[in-house]
Amino acid sequence: MGDNLFDAIDEKIHAKARLGIMSLLTVQGECDFGTLKQELQLTEGNLGNHIRVLENAGYIQVTKTFTGKRPKTLCSATELGIQAFRDYIEQLERIIRMTQLPKS
Amino acid sequence: MGDNLFDAIDEKIHAKARLGIMSLLTVQGECDFGTLKQELQLTEGNLGNHIRVLENAGYIQVTKTFTGKRPKTLCSATELGIQAFRDYIEQLERIIRMTQLPKS
C-alpha cells in the first residue's frame, strides 16, 4: 500500500458538505445558494462557511446576480475545482479498489 | 438526487485517518498499533484518538497482548465495523456514480 493513499485525500473536498457542493456543481454545472441549501439540507451559515472554503481554494466561483429584484448567489466549479474534484474521486476509487483486494 | 446521499456518509469512518484504519483492518484482518501508526503516518496521540472513536462506535476491537516481554496492541474490525465499512464504501460508490452522470 502506498504511504500516502489516505494522506492524498483533499480535505478541502472531503468534508461531507463540501463533497456535496462539489458533486452538485459538477453534475449540474451551476447552482444557486438556495438550491444547494435545500439539496444538502444545510443551514445558511453552515453552507456559507463551506462555500467560502471552496472559494478560497479557488475551486468554485461565486457570482451575485438578480432574478427580477431578488438577489441570487450563483456558484459554479472552476477548472481548478473540476480537476481537483476529479483527482479526489480517483483517489476514492483507488482506496475502494485497495479495500477489495483479497487478504494476502 | 436523494436528499440524504451525503448525509448518509458515516462520519465515524469518513475522517481520513479513520478511513485509513478501517481500510487496513478490512484488508489485513488485524493490525498492531505500530503498523497502523507507520502505514498511516500518524502520531501516537492522534492514532489513539481515532482508535478510540472507532472502538466506542463498536467498529473495532482492541486487544492488549505481549510479544515476548513487549506489549502489543492489536486492532481488528468487528462484524458491525465490517458491515459499516461496507455500507460506507457503497455510499461512496453511489456518490461517484452520481457525479459521472451526464449533465441533464
Backbone of each chain as ProteinMPNN parsed JSONL, in Angstrom:
{"seq_chain_A": "MGDNLFDAIDEKIHAKARLGIMSLLTVQGECDFGTLKQELQLTEGNLGNHIRVLENAGYIQVTKTFTGKRPKTLCSATELGIQAFRDYIEQLERIIRMTQLPKS", "coords_chain_A": {"N_chain_A": [[0.831, -1.206, 0.0], [0.536, 2.196, -0.822], [2.204, 4.828, 0.911], [0.864, 7.203, 1.063], [-1.805, 7.026, 0.455], [-4.127, 7.698, 1.869], [-3.482, 10.105, 2.998], [-3.348, 11.635, 0.752], [-5.88, 12.39, 0.191], [-7.961, 15.046, -0.575], [-8.613, 17.383, 1.707], [-10.067, 19.679, 1.478], [-12.141, 19.054, -0.132], [-13.107, 16.734, 0.983], [-14.734, 16.931, 3.344], [-18.03, 16.186, 4.274], [-20.193, 18.046, 3.552], [-18.9, 19.722, 1.726], [-18.125, 17.914, -0.193], [-20.622, 17.3, -1.093], [-21.408, 19.796, -2.194], [-19.479, 20.145, -4.252], [-20.04, 17.878, -5.788], [-22.66, 18.382, -6.669], [-22.268, 20.744, -8.125], [-20.603, 19.809, -10.107], [-22.238, 18.005, -11.444], [-24.508, 19.521, -12.089], [-23.565, 21.833, -13.214], [-23.994, 24.719, -12.615], [-25.191, 26.155, -9.569], [-27.688, 27.783, -7.59], [-27.49, 29.438, -4.403], [-29.739, 28.863, -2.796], [-30.711, 26.455, -3.853], [-28.561, 24.711, -3.343], [-28.591, 24.804, -0.567], [-31.049, 23.634, -0.004], [-30.891, 21.1, -1.268], [-28.754, 19.97, 0.074], [-29.473, 20.154, 2.621], [-28.534, 22.041, 4.549], [-27.781, 24.553, 7.012], [-27.994, 28.121, 6.507], [-25.732, 29.509, 7.427], [-23.838, 27.495, 7.788], [-23.654, 26.399, 5.18], [-22.685, 28.713, 3.939], [-20.142, 28.944, 5.13], [-18.824, 26.638, 4.154], [-18.882, 27.11, 1.437], [-17.23, 29.303, 1.337], [-14.747, 28.175, 2.015], [-14.297, 26.578, -0.231], [-14.296, 28.505, -2.206], [-12.112, 30.07, -1.44], [-10.14, 28.211, -1.888], [-10.06, 28.28, -4.54], [-11.67, 26.631, -5.959], [-14.333, 26.993, -6.56], [-16.521, 29.42, -8.042], [-18.135, 32.358, -7.14], [-20.976, 34.157, -7.87], [-22.844, 37.1, -7.677], [-26.105, 37.833, -8.539], [-29.21, 39.071, -9.946], [-32.615, 37.978, -9.857], [-35.11, 39.322, -11.353], [-36.05, 41.499, -8.911], [-34.974, 40.089, -6.913], [-32.135, 39.114, -5.087], [-29.571, 36.848, -6.073], [-27.414, 34.168, -5.527], [-24.993, 32.711, -7.313], [-23.258, 29.673, -7.783], [-20.436, 28.113, -9.228], [-18.286, 25.515, -10.432], [-14.795, 25.967, -10.788], [-12.211, 25.581, -13.341], [-9.94, 24.602, -12.052], [-11.181, 23.571, -9.774], [-12.827, 21.573, -10.855], [-10.879, 19.825, -11.813], [-9.597, 19.21, -9.402], [-11.664, 17.941, -8.102], [-12.062, 15.738, -9.748], [-9.589, 14.448, -9.338], [-9.883, 13.901, -6.645], [-12.031, 12.077, -6.646], [-10.845, 10.011, -8.095], [-8.943, 9.27, -6.264], [-10.548, 8.263, -4.22], [-11.546, 6.076, -5.607], [-9.236, 4.56, -5.896], [-8.777, 3.866, -3.245], [-11.077, 2.376, -2.712], [-10.665, 0.235, -4.486], [-8.386, -0.854, -3.317], [-9.402, -1.778, -0.891], [-10.84, -3.871, -1.737], [-9.218, -5.899, -2.451], [-8.229, -9.324, -2.175], [-7.503, -10.851, 1.012], [-4.055, -11.018, 1.891]], "CA_chain_A": [[0.0, 0.0, 0.0], [1.289, 3.455, -0.849], [2.175, 5.511, 2.201], [0.064, 8.419, 1.081], [-3.118, 6.755, -0.133], [-5.163, 8.419, 2.62], [-2.992, 11.472, 3.125], [-3.551, 12.354, -0.513], [-7.274, 12.837, 0.089], [-8.05, 16.508, -0.495], [-9.518, 17.744, 2.82], [-10.949, 20.795, 1.097], [-13.326, 18.448, -0.745], [-13.539, 15.535, 1.703], [-15.821, 17.18, 4.304], [-19.324, 15.786, 3.708], [-20.947, 19.131, 2.927], [-18.177, 20.224, 0.548], [-18.259, 16.85, -1.197], [-21.958, 17.515, -1.65], [-21.402, 21.007, -3.042], [-18.681, 19.884, -5.462], [-20.756, 16.896, -6.596], [-23.792, 19.051, -7.318], [-21.778, 21.703, -9.132], [-20.054, 19.036, -11.221], [-23.34, 17.391, -12.198], [-25.499, 20.495, -12.573], [-22.923, 22.964, -13.874], [-24.002, 25.779, -11.611], [-26.328, 26.076, -8.642], [-27.791, 28.937, -6.71], [-27.329, 29.195, -2.968], [-30.965, 28.258, -2.267], [-30.775, 25.054, -4.284], [-27.554, 23.974, -2.576], [-29.072, 24.75, 0.817], [-32.157, 22.679, 0.057], [-30.439, 19.753, -1.645], [-27.802, 19.433, 1.046], [-30.089, 20.335, 3.945], [-27.608, 22.745, 5.429], [-28.211, 25.888, 7.416], [-27.389, 29.164, 5.688], [-24.391, 29.808, 7.943], [-23.005, 26.333, 7.527], [-23.397, 26.384, 3.739], [-21.824, 29.861, 3.648], [-18.768, 28.623, 5.539], [-18.245, 25.647, 3.245], [-18.693, 27.79, 0.153], [-16.048, 30.16, 1.489], [-13.553, 27.312, 1.947], [-14.114, 26.168, -1.633], [-13.969, 29.712, -2.965], [-10.723, 30.417, -1.091], [-9.264, 27.216, -2.521], [-10.111, 28.508, -5.994], [-12.406, 25.509, -6.562], [-15.623, 27.462, -7.079], [-16.674, 30.836, -8.313], [-19.424, 32.793, -6.615], [-21.421, 35.368, -8.562], [-24.111, 37.661, -7.175], [-26.927, 38.397, -9.61], [-30.599, 39.3, -9.551], [-33.74, 37.459, -10.63], [-36.015, 40.435, -11.089], [-35.445, 42.294, -7.838], [-34.451, 39.215, -5.85], [-30.725, 38.771, -5.238], [-29.337, 35.422, -6.279], [-25.99, 33.845, -5.456], [-24.736, 31.548, -8.179], [-21.963, 29.028, -7.596], [-20.038, 27.155, -10.254], [-16.937, 24.99, -10.219], [-13.763, 26.488, -11.692], [-11.43, 24.496, -13.961], [-9.122, 24.037, -10.974], [-12.081, 22.8, -8.913], [-13.248, 20.365, -11.584], [-9.722, 18.933, -11.815], [-9.388, 18.748, -8.018], [-12.749, 17.002, -7.799], [-11.729, 14.51, -10.498], [-8.483, 13.81, -8.603], [-10.434, 13.395, -5.383], [-12.832, 10.876, -6.959], [-9.887, 8.954, -8.448], [-8.322, 8.832, -5.014], [-11.543, 7.382, -3.574], [-11.613, 4.814, -6.372], [-8.029, 3.806, -5.538], [-8.994, 3.311, -1.897], [-12.101, 1.329, -2.838], [-10.013, -0.936, -5.103], [-7.472, -1.432, -2.332], [-10.148, -2.499, 0.149], [-11.491, -5.038, -2.323], [-8.217, -6.941, -2.691], [-8.349, -10.43, -1.222], [-6.482, -10.859, 2.069], [-2.821, -11.697, 1.484]], "C_chain_A": [[0.863, 1.253, 0.0], [1.139, 4.167, 0.487], [1.132, 6.614, 2.232], [-1.326, 8.269, 0.481], [-4.218, 7.556, 0.569], [-4.785, 9.884, 2.8], [-3.317, 12.302, 1.89], [-5.0, 12.79, -0.717], [-7.323, 14.349, 0.335], [-9.093, 16.905, 0.558], [-10.492, 18.858, 2.433], [-12.224, 20.262, 0.427], [-13.934, 17.373, 0.161], [-14.677, 15.768, 2.702], [-17.164, 16.948, 3.605], [-20.043, 16.889, 2.923], [-20.238, 19.628, 1.665], [-18.157, 19.183, -0.572], [-19.613, 16.984, -1.891], [-21.99, 18.699, -2.609], [-20.671, 20.716, -4.355], [-19.386, 18.879, -6.373], [-21.888, 17.563, -7.368], [-23.328, 19.998, -8.41], [-21.206, 20.965, -10.343], [-21.179, 18.488, -12.094], [-24.217, 18.463, -12.842], [-24.872, 21.729, -13.219], [-22.846, 24.174, -12.969], [-25.26, 25.662, -10.758], [-26.44, 27.388, -7.904], [-27.749, 28.476, -5.257], [-28.537, 28.434, -2.399], [-31.087, 26.783, -2.624], [-29.786, 24.199, -3.493], [-28.035, 23.752, -1.143], [-30.143, 23.667, 0.974], [-31.679, 21.252, -0.212], [-29.577, 19.131, -0.552], [-28.307, 19.557, 2.484], [-29.117, 20.921, 4.968], [-28.23, 24.06, 5.871], [-27.465, 26.905, 6.546], [-25.943, 29.429, 6.108], [-23.4, 28.71, 7.611], [-22.633, 26.255, 6.041], [-22.446, 27.509, 3.354], [-20.367, 29.577, 3.988], [-18.098, 27.663, 4.559], [-17.977, 26.259, 1.865], [-17.435, 28.658, 0.204], [-14.756, 29.338, 1.394], [-13.254, 26.942, 0.49], [-13.725, 27.353, -2.509], [-12.512, 30.118, -2.703], [-9.72, 29.448, -1.71], [-9.191, 27.428, -4.033], [-10.903, 27.43, -6.72], [-13.769, 25.923, -7.108], [-15.594, 28.983, -7.227], [-18.06, 31.241, -7.823], [-19.796, 34.119, -7.273], [-22.755, 35.83, -7.988], [-24.869, 38.258, -8.357], [-28.321, 38.717, -9.049], [-31.542, 38.52, -10.453], [-34.857, 38.451, -10.382], [-35.357, 41.307, -10.038], [-34.821, 41.443, -6.744], [-32.981, 38.881, -6.086], [-30.552, 37.253, -5.309], [-27.831, 35.186, -6.239], [-25.751, 32.573, -6.244], [-23.341, 30.993, -7.914], [-21.682, 28.12, -8.78], [-18.602, 26.713, -9.986], [-15.984, 25.629, -11.224], [-13.056, 25.291, -12.351], [-10.569, 23.788, -12.912], [-9.97, 23.129, -10.077], [-12.522, 21.498, -9.563], [-12.111, 19.35, -11.581], [-9.49, 18.355, -10.418], [-10.448, 17.719, -7.638], [-12.509, 15.671, -8.498], [-10.628, 13.733, -9.769], [-8.994, 13.173, -7.313], [-11.192, 12.082, -5.622], [-11.904, 9.716, -7.336], [-9.22, 8.384, -7.202], [-9.267, 7.902, -4.254], [-11.586, 6.029, -4.282], [-10.411, 3.926, -6.061], [-8.218, 3.121, -4.184], [-10.008, 2.175, -1.953], [-11.482, 0.066, -3.436], [-9.117, -1.647, -4.093], [-8.241, -2.271, -1.31], [-10.83, -3.746, -0.414], [-10.503, -6.129, -2.722], [-8.472, -8.092, -1.728], [-7.249, -10.329, -0.176], [-5.234, -11.574, 1.588], [-2.353, -12.599, 2.619]], "O_chain_A": [[1.827, 1.34, 0.76], [0.081, 4.117, 1.115], [0.58, 6.929, 3.286], [-1.946, 9.244, 0.057], [-5.142, 8.038, -0.085], [-5.632, 10.777, 2.763], [-3.532, 13.511, 1.973], [-5.312, 13.48, -1.688], [-6.794, 14.85, 1.327], [-10.296, 16.781, 0.332], [-11.588, 18.965, 2.983], [-13.255, 20.934, 0.421], [-15.139, 17.13, 0.112], [-15.51, 14.881, 2.889], [-17.403, 17.442, 2.502], [-20.448, 16.687, 1.779], [-20.884, 19.921, 0.659], [-18.169, 19.531, -1.753], [-19.732, 16.806, -3.103], [-22.539, 18.605, -3.706], [-21.184, 21.007, -5.436], [-19.336, 19.012, -7.595], [-22.055, 17.338, -8.567], [-23.918, 20.053, -9.489], [-21.312, 21.443, -11.473], [-21.089, 18.502, -13.322], [-24.621, 18.332, -13.997], [-25.596, 22.588, -13.724], [-21.757, 24.609, -12.596], [-26.273, 25.122, -11.203], [-25.435, 28.039, -7.618], [-27.944, 27.303, -4.939], [-28.382, 27.49, -1.625], [-31.511, 25.966, -1.807], [-30.122, 23.108, -3.033], [-27.902, 22.662, -0.586], [-30.145, 22.898, 1.935], [-32.018, 20.321, 0.518], [-29.655, 17.932, -0.285], [-27.651, 19.121, 3.43], [-28.912, 20.392, 6.061], [-29.096, 24.61, 5.192], [-26.445, 26.59, 5.933], [-25.05, 29.556, 5.27], [-22.268, 28.973, 7.206], [-21.469, 26.073, 5.686], [-21.526, 27.316, 2.559], [-19.465, 29.928, 3.227], [-16.942, 27.856, 4.181], [-16.973, 25.958, 1.22], [-16.678, 28.734, -0.764], [-13.788, 29.765, 0.764], [-12.107, 26.989, 0.046], [-12.926, 27.219, -3.436], [-11.777, 30.463, -3.629], [-8.589, 29.824, -2.017], [-8.36, 26.827, -4.715], [-10.829, 27.317, -7.943], [-14.299, 25.28, -8.014], [-14.781, 29.695, -6.637], [-19.041, 30.54, -8.069], [-19.028, 35.08, -7.238], [-23.683, 35.036, -7.836], [-24.334, 39.092, -9.087], [-28.56, 38.639, -7.844], [-31.312, 38.406, -11.657], [-35.485, 38.431, -9.323], [-34.246, 41.801, -10.235], [-34.231, 41.951, -5.791], [-32.618, 38.416, -7.166], [-31.293, 36.492, -4.686], [-27.066, 35.929, -6.854], [-26.241, 31.5, -5.891], [-22.368, 31.742, -7.832], [-22.579, 27.439, -9.277], [-17.812, 27.445, -9.391], [-16.339, 25.808, -12.389], [-13.274, 24.142, -11.969], [-10.477, 22.561, -12.881], [-9.527, 22.054, -9.674], [-12.583, 20.454, -8.913], [-12.338, 18.158, -11.374], [-9.221, 17.163, -10.267], [-10.161, 16.747, -6.939], [-12.723, 14.607, -7.917], [-10.721, 12.517, -9.604], [-8.598, 12.068, -6.941], [-11.014, 11.107, -4.892], [-12.146, 8.574, -6.945], [-8.968, 7.183, -7.103], [-8.843, 6.883, -3.71], [-11.653, 4.979, -3.643], [-10.536, 2.705, -5.971], [-7.867, 1.955, -4.005], [-9.823, 1.136, -1.319], [-11.737, -1.04, -2.96], [-9.091, -2.875, -4.021], [-7.786, -3.343, -0.912], [-11.336, -4.578, 0.34], [-10.897, -7.161, -3.267], [-8.886, -7.869, -0.59], [-6.181, -9.78, -0.448], [-5.328, -12.621, 0.946], [-1.328, -13.268, 2.493]]}, "seq_chain_B": "MGDNLFDAIDEKIHAKARLGIMSLLTVQGECDFGTLKQELQLTEGNLGNHIRVLENAGYIQVTKTFTGKRPKTLCSATELGIQAFRDYIEQLERIIRMTQLPKS", "coords_chain_B": {"N_chain_B": [[-31.66, 13.568, -7.314], [-31.079, 11.87, -4.295], [-32.12, 13.114, -1.119], [-30.509, 12.512, 0.994], [-28.021, 11.621, 0.272], [-25.443, 12.531, 0.847], [-25.583, 13.106, 3.513], [-25.875, 10.598, 4.52], [-23.374, 9.57, 4.708], [-21.134, 7.944, 6.766], [-19.833, 9.496, 9.419], [-18.148, 8.554, 11.336], [-16.46, 6.887, 10.073], [-15.629, 8.39, 7.929], [-13.633, 10.405, 8.362], [-10.359, 11.063, 7.319], [-8.117, 9.661, 8.615], [-9.461, 7.658, 10.015], [-10.771, 6.343, 8.005], [-8.537, 5.295, 6.814], [-7.633, 3.553, 8.861], [-9.812, 1.729, 9.055], [-9.799, 0.73, 6.444], [-7.304, -0.581, 6.312], [-7.638, -2.498, 8.338], [-9.698, -3.969, 7.282], [-8.547, -5.037, 4.978], [-6.228, -6.301, 5.938], [-7.055, -7.813, 8.06], [-6.155, -7.998, 10.915], [-4.315, -5.546, 12.773], [-1.368, -4.346, 14.383], [-0.817, -1.65, 16.686], [1.56, -0.251, 16.12], [2.036, -0.831, 13.415], [-0.196, 0.355, 12.192], [0.287, 3.002, 12.884], [2.643, 3.504, 11.496], [1.96, 2.915, 8.79], [-0.061, 4.758, 8.334], [1.091, 7.071, 8.959], [0.715, 8.59, 11.361], [0.699, 10.461, 14.431], [1.26, 9.098, 17.722], [-0.629, 9.953, 19.607], [-2.671, 11.026, 18.06], [-3.427, 8.79, 16.46], [-4.281, 7.163, 18.567], [-6.546, 8.593, 19.466], [-8.275, 8.379, 17.23], [-8.596, 5.627, 17.102], [-9.959, 5.22, 19.443], [-12.423, 6.464, 18.894], [-13.428, 4.734, 16.95], [-13.509, 2.372, 18.378], [-15.329, 3.015, 20.403], [-17.566, 3.271, 18.818], [-18.064, 0.717, 18.333], [-16.917, -0.465, 16.179], [-14.346, -1.456, 15.954], [-12.138, -3.75, 17.646], [-10.053, -3.784, 20.403], [-7.161, -5.282, 21.523], [-4.932, -6.036, 24.1], [-1.789, -7.458, 24.068], [1.176, -9.505, 24.472], [4.4, -9.6, 22.923], [6.752, -11.676, 23.499], [8.343, -9.975, 25.968], [7.436, -7.572, 25.246], [4.83, -5.223, 25.13], [1.88, -5.306, 23.142], [-0.479, -3.855, 21.017], [-3.326, -4.926, 19.615], [-5.482, -4.414, 16.857], [-8.671, -5.069, 15.5], [-11.302, -5.335, 13.066], [-14.724, -5.333, 13.992], [-17.703, -7.38, 13.482], [-19.838, -5.615, 13.163], [-18.385, -3.337, 12.467], [-17.203, -4.125, 10.054], [-19.476, -4.381, 8.487], [-20.423, -1.741, 8.601], [-18.359, -0.455, 7.328], [-18.509, -1.592, 4.794], [-21.024, -0.561, 4.038], [-20.373, 2.137, 4.037], [-18.486, 2.272, 1.945], [-20.143, 1.519, -0.166], [-21.813, 3.711, -0.18], [-20.039, 5.733, -0.964], [-19.555, 4.778, -3.528], [-22.055, 5.143, -4.675], [-22.173, 7.932, -4.694], [-20.019, 8.507, -6.378], [-20.979, 7.358, -8.766], [-23.157, 9.033, -9.193], [-21.895, 11.449, -9.722], [-20.893, 10.952, -12.149], [-22.848, 10.98, -13.997], [-24.178, 12.194, -17.074], [-24.574, 15.711, -17.736], [-27.833, 17.041, -17.141]], "CA_chain_B": [[-30.689, 13.148, -6.305], [-31.663, 11.624, -2.967], [-31.799, 14.187, -0.18], [-29.58, 12.128, 2.047], [-26.864, 10.954, -0.331], [-24.214, 12.946, 1.535], [-25.866, 12.974, 4.945], [-25.782, 9.185, 4.904], [-21.968, 9.191, 4.893], [-20.849, 7.669, 8.187], [-18.723, 10.372, 9.86], [-17.218, 7.805, 12.185], [-15.474, 6.287, 9.164], [-15.244, 9.314, 6.857], [-12.386, 11.136, 8.635], [-9.232, 10.451, 6.602], [-7.336, 8.703, 9.402], [-10.298, 6.507, 10.37], [-10.93, 5.612, 6.742], [-7.291, 4.539, 6.683], [-7.622, 2.448, 9.841], [-10.815, 0.723, 8.671], [-9.347, 0.088, 5.193], [-6.214, -1.507, 6.638], [-8.158, -3.632, 9.113], [-10.516, -4.785, 6.379], [-7.674, -5.756, 4.054], [-5.217, -7.122, 6.606], [-7.651, -8.638, 9.115], [-5.846, -7.272, 12.15], [-3.061, -4.781, 12.715], [-0.972, -3.799, 15.673], [-0.779, -0.195, 16.787], [2.764, 0.242, 15.447], [1.855, -0.926, 11.957], [-1.155, 1.4, 11.809], [0.981, 4.285, 13.055], [3.616, 3.642, 10.41], [1.284, 2.935, 7.487], [-0.905, 5.946, 8.183], [1.926, 8.221, 9.321], [0.035, 9.399, 12.372], [1.346, 10.475, 15.741], [0.661, 8.139, 18.631], [-1.814, 10.553, 20.227], [-3.68, 11.15, 17.012], [-3.914, 7.436, 16.173], [-5.014, 6.726, 19.757], [-7.869, 9.239, 19.46], [-9.126, 7.807, 16.176], [-8.909, 4.25, 17.502], [-10.991, 5.307, 20.49], [-13.713, 6.759, 18.243], [-13.886, 3.506, 16.28], [-13.802, 1.391, 19.424], [-16.589, 3.442, 21.033], [-18.649, 3.02, 17.862], [-18.215, -0.738, 18.217], [-16.435, -0.869, 14.848], [-13.114, -2.23, 16.086], [-11.868, -4.365, 18.925], [-8.654, -3.542, 20.725], [-6.685, -6.297, 22.467], [-3.534, -5.846, 24.539], [-1.094, -8.735, 24.258], [2.627, -9.367, 24.581], [5.299, -10.374, 22.078], [7.809, -11.828, 24.494], [8.03, -9.05, 27.072], [6.981, -6.283, 24.707], [3.379, -5.115, 24.984], [1.438, -5.136, 21.756], [-1.902, -3.526, 20.949], [-3.867, -5.432, 18.344], [-6.81, -3.914, 16.48], [-9.35, -5.782, 14.414], [-12.656, -4.833, 12.832], [-15.815, -6.2, 14.457], [-18.704, -7.62, 12.415], [-20.541, -4.334, 12.983], [-17.472, -2.443, 11.772], [-17.055, -4.585, 8.668], [-20.722, -4.024, 7.797], [-20.469, -0.277, 8.492], [-17.366, -0.074, 6.32], [-19.106, -1.971, 3.502], [-22.073, 0.434, 3.752], [-19.686, 3.394, 3.735], [-17.914, 2.166, 0.597], [-21.283, 1.559, -1.107], [-22.276, 5.095, -0.236], [-19.076, 6.433, -1.826], [-19.771, 4.348, -4.916], [-23.282, 5.823, -5.136], [-21.817, 9.329, -4.973], [-19.175, 8.507, -7.579], [-21.863, 7.125, -9.928], [-23.969, 10.234, -9.386], [-21.093, 12.526, -10.303], [-20.5, 10.594, -13.508], [-23.992, 11.138, -14.901], [-24.049, 13.368, -17.94], [-25.403, 16.864, -17.341], [-29.194, 16.97, -17.683]], "C_chain_B": [[-31.381, 12.954, -4.951], [-31.21, 12.718, -2.019], [-30.634, 13.823, 0.721], [-28.328, 11.428, 1.544], [-25.575, 11.301, 0.418], [-24.363, 12.813, 3.055], [-25.64, 11.545, 5.414], [-24.334, 8.713, 5.047], [-21.69, 9.057, 6.393], [-19.601, 8.447, 8.628], [-17.684, 9.614, 10.687], [-16.148, 7.114, 11.338], [-14.868, 7.333, 8.231], [-13.939, 10.074, 7.109], [-11.216, 10.347, 8.046], [-8.521, 9.344, 7.383], [-8.173, 7.455, 9.713], [-10.626, 5.673, 9.135], [-9.7, 4.747, 6.501], [-7.265, 3.332, 7.612], [-8.586, 1.348, 9.389], [-10.406, -0.002, 7.39], [-8.283, -0.954, 5.508], [-6.731, -2.723, 7.388], [-9.006, -4.554, 8.24], [-9.621, -5.639, 5.484], [-6.776, -6.746, 4.807], [-5.772, -7.961, 7.755], [-7.408, -8.039, 10.485], [-4.491, -6.587, 12.007], [-2.668, -4.403, 14.125], [-0.825, -2.279, 15.541], [0.4, 0.379, 15.982], [2.641, 0.232, 13.933], [0.905, 0.168, 11.47], [-0.482, 2.77, 11.826], [1.917, 4.541, 11.871], [2.918, 3.791, 9.042], [0.539, 4.246, 7.26], [-0.16, 7.228, 8.546], [1.219, 9.181, 10.268], [0.881, 9.434, 13.633], [0.598, 9.489, 16.642], [-0.659, 8.676, 19.218], [-2.983, 10.615, 19.252], [-4.286, 9.778, 16.683], [-4.761, 6.923, 17.333], [-6.427, 7.312, 19.79], [-8.804, 8.604, 18.439], [-9.531, 6.372, 16.508], [-10.026, 4.253, 18.547], [-12.366, 5.579, 19.883], [-14.282, 5.48, 17.628], [-14.26, 2.427, 17.299], [-15.139, 1.74, 20.101], [-17.795, 3.21, 20.126], [-18.934, 1.521, 17.747], [-17.691, -1.278, 16.891], [-15.131, -1.664, 14.913], [-12.986, -2.738, 17.527], [-10.382, -4.168, 19.189], [-8.225, -4.544, 21.797], [-5.224, -6.023, 22.822], [-2.915, -7.227, 24.736], [0.394, -8.459, 24.47], [3.31, -10.168, 23.473], [6.566, -10.509, 22.919], [7.456, -10.904, 25.652], [7.497, -7.713, 26.582], [5.46, -6.248, 24.565], [3.011, -4.812, 23.531], [-0.07, -4.846, 21.779], [-2.423, -3.95, 19.582], [-5.265, -4.87, 18.088], [-7.39, -4.803, 15.395], [-10.761, -5.229, 14.274], [-13.667, -5.838, 13.373], [-16.763, -6.465, 13.278], [-19.466, -6.341, 12.101], [-19.68, -3.37, 12.166], [-17.303, -2.82, 10.304], [-18.292, -4.199, 7.864], [-20.795, -2.505, 7.586], [-19.498, 0.203, 7.408], [-17.885, -0.401, 4.917], [-20.161, -0.935, 3.087], [-21.447, 1.764, 3.34], [-19.15, 3.386, 2.302], [-19.03, 2.205, -0.457], [-21.804, 2.98, -1.273], [-21.347, 5.928, -1.119], [-19.317, 6.073, -3.284], [-21.016, 4.999, -5.511], [-22.962, 7.272, -5.533], [-20.977, 9.418, -6.247], [-20.037, 8.309, -8.829], [-22.664, 8.377, -10.237], [-23.164, 11.323, -10.095], [-20.682, 12.199, -11.737], [-21.664, 10.604, -14.489], [-23.727, 12.31, -15.83], [-24.96, 14.485, -17.446], [-26.795, 16.736, -17.93], [-29.557, 18.322, -18.262]], "O_chain_B": [[-32.176, 13.793, -4.528], [-30.077, 13.194, -2.092], [-29.871, 14.684, 1.159], [-27.654, 10.726, 2.297], [-24.712, 10.441, 0.597], [-23.424, 12.465, 3.771], [-25.259, 11.309, 6.561], [-24.092, 7.579, 5.461], [-21.984, 9.961, 7.175], [-18.476, 8.107, 8.264], [-16.51, 9.981, 10.731], [-15.066, 6.796, 11.83], [-13.729, 7.186, 7.789], [-13.209, 10.359, 6.16], [-11.097, 9.138, 8.243], [-8.343, 8.234, 6.881], [-7.663, 6.336, 9.679], [-10.744, 4.45, 9.213], [-9.807, 3.609, 6.043], [-6.919, 2.226, 7.198], [-8.218, 0.174, 9.347], [-10.636, -1.204, 7.255], [-8.354, -2.083, 5.023], [-6.317, -3.849, 7.114], [-9.025, -5.769, 8.439], [-9.898, -6.817, 5.259], [-6.588, -7.882, 4.37], [-5.035, -8.738, 8.362], [-8.351, -7.613, 11.152], [-3.641, -7.006, 11.221], [-3.528, -4.166, 14.973], [-0.726, -1.726, 14.446], [0.25, 1.364, 15.259], [3.081, 1.159, 13.254], [1.166, 0.824, 10.462], [-0.656, 3.582, 10.917], [1.971, 5.643, 11.325], [3.25, 4.677, 8.255], [0.508, 4.777, 6.149], [-0.708, 8.327, 8.453], [1.132, 10.385, 10.03], [1.687, 8.535, 13.872], [-0.537, 9.103, 16.362], [-1.655, 7.959, 19.311], [-4.122, 10.296, 19.591], [-5.507, 9.628, 16.633], [-5.819, 6.327, 17.126], [-7.388, 6.61, 20.105], [-9.967, 8.325, 18.731], [-10.656, 5.953, 16.236], [-10.915, 3.402, 18.532], [-13.36, 4.992, 20.308], [-15.468, 5.186, 17.771], [-15.209, 1.669, 17.098], [-15.97, 0.863, 20.339], [-18.906, 2.981, 20.604], [-19.923, 1.113, 17.139], [-17.984, -2.415, 16.521], [-14.847, -2.459, 14.017], [-13.615, -2.241, 18.461], [-9.554, -4.362, 18.299], [-8.853, -4.642, 22.851], [-4.39, -5.807, 21.943], [-3.444, -8.058, 25.473], [0.806, -7.309, 24.629], [2.871, -11.263, 23.122], [7.351, -9.568, 23.033], [6.388, -11.036, 26.25], [7.152, -6.836, 27.374], [4.87, -7.138, 23.952], [3.752, -4.148, 22.806], [-0.83, -5.516, 22.478], [-2.027, -3.416, 18.546], [-6.116, -4.852, 18.978], [-6.682, -5.234, 14.485], [-11.341, -4.72, 15.233], [-13.487, -7.047, 13.23], [-16.638, -5.853, 12.217], [-19.711, -6.017, 10.939], [-20.182, -2.674, 11.283], [-17.263, -1.957, 9.427], [-18.191, -3.753, 6.721], [-21.186, -2.044, 6.514], [-19.787, 1.146, 6.672], [-17.731, 0.384, 3.982], [-20.19, -0.491, 1.939], [-21.921, 2.43, 2.42], [-19.327, 4.343, 1.549], [-18.885, 2.839, -1.502], [-22.187, 3.394, -2.368], [-21.81, 6.734, -1.927], [-19.29, 6.934, -4.163], [-21.041, 5.36, -6.687], [-23.42, 7.766, -6.564], [-21.194, 10.292, -7.087], [-19.855, 9.003, -9.829], [-22.834, 8.743, -11.4], [-23.685, 12.03, -10.958], [-20.184, 13.064, -12.456], [-21.498, 10.278, -15.664], [-23.124, 13.304, -15.427], [-25.988, 14.232, -16.818], [-26.939, 16.361, -19.094], [-30.662, 18.497, -18.776]]}, "name": "protein", "num_of_chains": 2, "seq": "MGDNLFDAIDEKIHAKARLGIMSLLTVQGECDFGTLKQELQLTEGNLGNHIRVLENAGYIQVTKTFTGKRPKTLCSATELGIQAFRDYIEQLERIIRMTQLPKSMGDNLFDAIDEKIHAKARLGIMSLLTVQGECDFGTLKQELQLTEGNLGNHIRVLENAGYIQVTKTFTGKRPKTLCSATELGIQAFRDYIEQLERIIRMTQLPKS"}
